[in-house]
């Protein structure tokens, strides 16, 4: 059996009262084996079970079957504060406070999920032992806020299998080899081997792993437990550019969805909780509205619908230009023209902007602009302060007492277009609507 030299001292004080509470030294609790979270919550709500009792049951099972006995070896470290967390959850419940669906439920976390407590977060490596996390990861923080009892950390393939091309699933230098509860000599698969084996052996009702490619679903399959691999898509804007990024439920970045990198705006993302695909709608200055299906497993994108415009937009191009405004602030400008970007300093140009209410102006298709572009015209959009293109700071720097910055930014954008020889004063017009119309009036007056 593989022993845990690091966690032995940590768990000793925890387990002495646990063993004393058992009927005899050989008793291994089985009362709540295979119990669901809903069933455990029902028992706690009725007063037939406390979080402290359940936590002691799981600790006893871990000591008897994981650290000893058959030696599943799935738990790399136990939380010395687990029983205190359980007692706190019980006290809150007695006072009528239940913080969430995992209130009082003991959970195990993979040893690469930060917990800002007395436990290590080592990814199974001795190299990180002695430098515990300074604060909780998002996962751990949400679990604490929801009243869960963080029971301990689970073993994993060291460095989540990034140790080498031929690393062994479920082995780490710190934790040793995790075994499959259904066959101690069988591969538990990785890298979330400890989390899957612990759930399979009923060392906790819930355990958390992490996955980039198969690290949850493979050990879930090998150890006979339900492996839920969740995730979400996040649409982000930075200046005039949008992107969609995929994260797993631990908040770990997976990949950027392969969409055009510039000149598009995201209109919608739609999916269902049990789906591994999502529909993403987008359009751009020269990109007609389009819906694509994104496969979160493969990262592939396929077009399912696109608008066919009446005109030919294949020769419509966009360029990026920065204007230097007051305070040394750089204001991004998108320039759109047809065909060859001729710059003779006299092209008829319409400059537009908004800069109000923290609204981010995203690229969007407009089928009417082709008539202007075909006649040699140029369109330019400035993402000035007062909008939301760079967050709340960008908005605040162009609102209320800072409203003059909006007008300064528009003036700077006009100068930049002239300096870049797109146009001149005689051929430059400005356009805005609603609050953008007020901006144009102030800019003309000044």
C-alpha positions in Angstrom: 0.0 0.0 0.0 1.2 3.5 -0.8 1.4 5.8 2.2 1.1 9.6 2.5 4.0 10.9 4.6 2.8 14.5 4.2 -0.9 14.1 5.1 -0.4 11.6 8.0 0.3 14.3 10.5 -2.4 16.5 9.1 -5.1 13.9 9.5 -4.1 12.3 12.8 -6.0 14.7 15.0 -9.0 14.5 12.8 -9.3 10.8 12.8 -8.8 9.9 16.4 -12.3 11.0 17.4 -13.7 9.6 14.2 -12.4 6.1 15.1 -13.5 6.4 18.7 -17.1 7.1 17.5 -17.1 3.9 15.4 -18.8 0.8 16.9 -15.5 -1.0 16.8 -12.1 -0.7 15.2 -13.1 -2.7 12.1 -16.4 -0.9 11.5 -16.7 0.9 8.1 -19.8 3.0 7.7 -22.0 2.1 4.8 -25.2 3.8 5.7 -24.8 6.6 3.1 -23.1 4.7 0.4 -24.4 5.8 -3.0 -26.6 8.5 -1.4 -27.4 11.5 -3.6 -27.0 15.1 -2.4 -30.8 15.4 -2.5 -31.2 12.4 -0.2 -28.5 13.7 2.2 -30.2 17.1 2.3 -33.5 15.6 3.1 -32.1 13.7 6.0 -30.4 16.8 7.3 -33.5 18.9 6.9 -35.5 16.3 8.9 -32.9 16.2 11.7 -32.0 12.6 11.1 -28.5 13.5 10.0 -26.0 16.2 10.8 -23.2 17.5 8.6 -20.7 16.6 11.4 -22.0 13.0 11.5 -21.8 12.7 7.7 -18.3 14.2 7.7 -17.2 11.7 10.4 -18.6 8.8 8.3 -16.6 9.8 5.2 -13.4 10.4 7.3 -13.8 6.9 8.8 -14.2 5.4 5.3 -11.2 7.2 4.0 -9.0 6.1 6.9 -10.2 2.5 6.7 -10.3 2.0 2.9 -8.1 4.7 1.4 -5.2 5.1 3.8 -5.5 1.5 5.0 -7.3 -1.7 4.0 -7.3 -2.2 0.2 -5.6 1.2 -0.2 -7.5 3.0 -2.9 -5.1 5.9 -2.3 -7.3 8.6 -3.8 -7.1 11.2 -1.0 -3.8 13.1 -0.9 -4.6 15.3 2.1 -7.5 15.9 4.5 -8.6 19.3 5.7 -7.9 19.9 9.4 -10.9 22.4 9.4 -13.4 19.9 8.0 -15.2 19.1 11.2 -15.3 22.8 12.2 -16.9 23.6 8.8 -19.4 20.8 9.4 -20.3 22.1 12.8 -20.7 25.6 11.4 -23.0 24.3 8.7 -25.1 22.5 11.4 -25.4 25.6 13.5 -26.5 27.7 10.5 -29.1 25.1 9.7 -30.4 25.1 13.2 -30.9 28.8 13.0 -32.9 28.4 9.8 -30.1 29.4 7.4 -29.3 27.1 4.4 -26.7 28.7 2.1 -27.3 26.4 -0.9 -27.8 22.9 -2.3 -24.4 21.8 -1.0 -24.9 23.2 2.5 -23.2 20.8 4.9 -22.2 18.3 2.2 -18.6 17.1 2.4 -16.8 17.5 -0.9 -13.3 16.6 -2.2 -11.2 18.8 -4.5 -8.5 17.8 -7.0 -5.1 18.8 -5.7 -4.7 21.5 -8.5 -7.7 23.5 -7.2 -6.5 26.3 -4.9 -7.9 26.5 -1.4 -6.7 29.4 0.8 -6.6 27.4 4.0 -4.2 25.0 5.8 -4.0 22.6 2.9 -1.5 22.4 0.1 -2.3 22.8 -3.6 0.6 20.9 -5.1 -0.7 19.3 -8.4 0.8 16.1 -6.9 4.4 17.5 -6.9 6.8 18.0 -4.0 7.9 21.2 -5.8 4.9 23.1 -4.7 4.6 21.7 -1.2 5.2 24.4 1.4 3.7 27.2 -0.7 0.0 26.9 -0.1 -2.4 29.1 -2.0 -2.9 32.6 -0.6 -6.6 32.6 -1.5 -9.4 30.4 -2.7 -10.0 29.6 -6.3 -13.4 30.6 -7.7 -14.6 27.0 -7.2 -13.5 26.8 -3.6 -14.8 30.3 -2.8 -18.2 29.4 -4.2 -18.3 26.1 -2.3 -17.5 27.9 1.0 -20.1 30.6 0.3 -22.6 27.8 -0.4 -22.0 26.1 3.0 -20.2 23.0 1.6 -17.6 21.2 3.8 -14.3 21.0 2.0 -13.1 17.6 3.2 -9.8 17.4 1.5 -7.7 17.1 -1.7 -7.6 14.2 -4.1 -4.6 12.7 -5.8 -4.0 13.2 -9.6 -1.7 12.5 -12.4 1.2 14.7 -11.4 0.9 18.1 -13.1 -2.4 16.9 -14.6 -0.5 14.6 -17.0 1.7 17.4 -18.3 4.7 15.8 -16.7 5.7 13.7 -19.8 4.2 12.2 -22.9 4.1 8.7 -21.2 3.1 9.6 -17.6 1.1 7.1 -15.6 -2.6 7.9 -15.0 -3.3 8.6 -11.3 0.3 8.7 -10.2 2.1 11.6 -8.5 5.3 11.9 -6.6 3.5 13.3 -3.6 0.5 11.0 -3.5 1.8 7.8 -5.2 -0.5 5.6 -7.3 -4.3 5.9 -7.1 -6.1 2.6 -7.6 -9.5 1.8 -9.1 -11.9 0.8 -6.4 -13.5 -1.8 -8.7 -10.1 -3.5 -9.2 -7.2 -2.3 -7.1 -4.8 -3.5 -9.8 -6.7 -1.6 -12.5 -5.9 1.8 -14.1 -8.1 4.5 -12.7 -7.4 6.7 -15.7 -6.4 10.4 -15.3 -5.7 13.0 -14.6 -8.7 13.4 -12.1 -8.1 9.8 -11.0 -8.3 10.6 -7.3 -11.6 12.5 -7.6 -13.3 9.7 -9.5 -11.9 6.9 -7.3 -12.9 8.8 -4.2 -16.5 9.3 -5.4 -16.6 5.6 -6.5 -15.5 4.4 -3.1 -18.0 6.7 -1.3 -15.4 8.9 0.4 -17.6 11.9 -0.4 -20.9 12.4 -2.2 -19.3 14.9 -4.5 -15.7 15.4 -5.8 -14.3 17.9 -8.1 -11.8 17.4 -10.9 -10.6 19.4 -13.9 -10.3 18.6 -17.6 -8.7 19.9 -20.7 -9.0 16.7 -22.7 -10.5 13.6 -21.1 -9.3 14.2 -17.5 -12.9 14.0 -16.1 -14.8 11.8 -18.5 -12.1 9.1 -18.7 -11.7 8.4 -14.9 -15.5 8.8 -14.6 -15.9 5.9 -17.0 -13.1 3.8 -15.6 -14.3 4.1 -12.0 -18.0 3.8 -12.7 -19.2 7.2 -11.5 -21.2 10.0 -13.2 -18.7 12.4 -14.6 -20.2 15.8 -15.3 -18.0 17.9 -17.6 -19.5 21.4 -17.7 -18.3 24.6 -19.1 -19.4 28.0 -20.4 -18.8 30.5 -23.2 -17.9 34.1 -22.5 -18.3 36.9 -25.1 -15.7 39.6 -24.4 -15.1 43.0 -25.9 -11.8 44.8 -25.9 -12.1 48.1 -27.7 -13.7 47.5 -31.1 -12.9 43.7 -31.1 -15.0 40.9 -29.8 -14.1 37.3 -29.1 -15.8 34.2 -27.6 -13.8 32.1 -25.2 -14.6 28.7 -23.7 -13.9 27.9 -20.0 -14.5 24.8 -18.0 -16.6 24.9 -14.8 -13.4 25.5 -12.7 -12.9 28.8 -14.6 -9.9 27.4 -16.5 -9.5 28.7 -20.0 -10.0 26.0 -22.7 -9.8 27.8 -26.1 -10.8 30.8 -28.1 -13.7 30.0 -30.5 -12.4 30.2 -34.0 -14.3 33.2 -35.3 -13.0 36.2 -37.3 -10.5 37.9 -35.0 -11.4 41.5 -35.9 -14.4 43.5 -37.2 -17.2 41.4 -35.8 -19.8 41.8 -33.0 -21.5 39.0 -31.1 -25.3 39.2 -31.2 -26.2 36.0 -29.3 -25.0 32.7 -27.8 -27.6 30.0 -27.3 -27.3 26.5 -25.9 -28.9 24.1 -23.4 -27.5 22.7 -20.1 -27.1 19.2 -21.4 -25.6 20.1 -24.8 -22.0 20.1 -25.9 -22.7 22.5 -28.8 -23.8 26.2 -28.9 -25.2 28.5 -31.6 -23.3 31.8 -31.9 -24.7 34.7 -33.9 -22.4 37.4 -35.2 -22.0 40.0 -37.9 -19.4 42.6 -38.8 -18.8 45.8 -40.7 -18.5 43.8 -43.9 -19.8 40.4 -42.6 -23.5 39.7 -43.1 -25.4 38.2 -40.2 -24.3 34.6 -39.6 -25.1 31.8 -37.2 -22.6 29.0 -36.5 -22.6 25.9 -34.4 -19.7 25.5 -32.1 -18.7 22.0 -30.8 -17.2 22.4 -27.4 -15.6 18.9 -27.5 -13.7 19.3 -30.8 -13.5 23.1 -31.0 -14.9 23.0 -34.5 -17.3 25.6 -36.1 -19.8 25.0 -38.9 -22.1 27.6 -40.5 -25.8 26.8 -40.1 -27.3 30.1 -41.5 -26.1 33.3 -43.1 -27.8 36.2 -44.8 -27.1 36.6 -48.5 -26.9 40.4 -49.1 -28.0 41.9 -52.4 -24.7 43.5 -53.1 -21.1 42.1 -53.3 -19.3 42.8 -50.1 -16.3 40.6 -50.9 -14.1 43.6 -51.8 -15.1 45.6 -48.7 -12.1 45.9 -46.4 -11.5 47.4 -42.9 -8.4 49.0 -41.4 -7.5 49.9 -37.9 -6.2 53.4 -36.9 -5.5 54.9 -33.5 -6.0 58.6 -32.6 -4.0 60.3 -29.8 -6.4 62.3 -27.6 -6.1 64.3 -24.4 -4.2 62.7 -21.6 -2.3 60.5 -24.1 -5.3 58.2 -24.5 -5.4 56.2 -27.7 -8.8 56.0 -29.3 -9.4 53.2 -31.8 -10.9 53.9 -35.2 -12.2 51.4 -37.7 -12.0 52.6 -41.3 -14.1 50.9 -44.0 -13.7 51.3 -47.8 -14.1 49.4 -51.0 -11.3 47.8 -52.9 -7.9 49.6 -53.1 -7.2 51.7 -50.1 -6.4 54.8 -52.1 -5.3 57.7 -49.9 -5.1 60.9 -51.8 -6.3 63.1 -48.9 -9.6 63.9 -50.6 -11.8 60.9 -50.2 -15.4 61.7 -49.0 -15.5 60.4 -45.5 -18.2 60.0 -42.8 -16.9 59.8 -39.2 -19.4 58.4 -36.6 -19.2 57.9 -32.8 -21.5 57.5 -29.8 -19.7 57.6 -26.4 -22.7 57.6 -24.0 -24.2 55.5 -21.2 -21.4 53.0 -21.1 -22.7 51.3 -24.3 -20.1 49.5 -26.3 -20.5 50.1 -30.0 -19.9 46.7 -31.7 -19.3 46.1 -35.4 -22.6 45.3 -37.1 -23.6 44.8 -40.7 -25.5 47.6 -42.5 -26.7 46.7 -46.0 -27.1 50.3 -47.0 -23.5 51.4 -46.8 -22.5 49.6 -50.0 -24.0 52.4 -52.1 -21.7 55.0 -50.4 -18.6 52.8 -50.6 -19.2 52.0 -54.3 -19.0 55.7 -55.0 -15.6 56.0 -53.4 -16.8 57.0 -50.0 -15.1 56.0 -46.7 -16.8 55.2 -43.4 -15.0 55.5 -40.1 -16.2 54.7 -36.6 -14.4 55.9 -33.5 -14.8 54.1 -30.2 -14.5 57.2 -28.0 -14.6 57.5 -24.2 -18.0 57.5 -22.5 -18.8 54.1 -24.1 -18.2 50.7 -22.6 -15.6 49.3 -25.0 -12.9 49.2 -22.3 -15.0 48.8 -19.2 -16.3 51.1 -16.6 -13.2 53.2 -16.5 -13.5 54.0 -20.2 -17.2 55.0 -19.5 -16.4 57.2 -16.5 -13.6 59.0 -18.3 -16.1 60.3 -20.8 -19.1 61.1 -18.6 -20.3 63.9 -16.3 -17.3 66.1 -15.4 -15.2 64.3 -18.0 -17.7 64.7 -20.9 -15.3 67.0 -22.7 -13.1 64.0 -23.3 -15.8 62.7 -25.7 -15.5 65.8 -27.8 -11.8 65.7 -27.6 -11.7 62.1 -28.8 -13.9 62.9 -31.8 -11.7 65.8 -32.7 -8.6 63.5 -32.4 -10.2 60.9 -34.6 -10.9 63.5 -37.3 -7.3 64.7 -37.1 -6.0 61.1 -37.4 -8.1 60.5 -40.5 -6.7 63.6 -42.1 -3.1 62.9 -41.0 -3.4 59.4 -42.5 -4.5 61.0 -45.8 -7.8 59.3 -45.9 -9.6 62.7 -46.3 -9.3 66.4 -45.6 -11.5 69.0 -43.8 -13.4 69.8 -47.0 -14.4 66.1 -47.5 -15.0 65.1 -43.9 -18.5 64.8 -42.4 -19.7 63.6 -39.0 -22.8 61.7 -38.2 -24.5 60.6 -35.0 -28.0 59.7 -33.8 -29.8 60.0 -30.5 -27.2 60.9 -27.9 -24.6 60.6 -30.7 -26.4 63.5 -32.3 -25.7 65.6 -29.2 -22.0 64.7 -29.5 -22.0 65.9 -33.1 -23.6 69.2 -32.2 -21.1 69.8 -29.4 -18.2 68.9 -31.7 -19.4 71.3 -34.5 -19.9 74.1 -32.0 -16.4 73.7 -30.5 
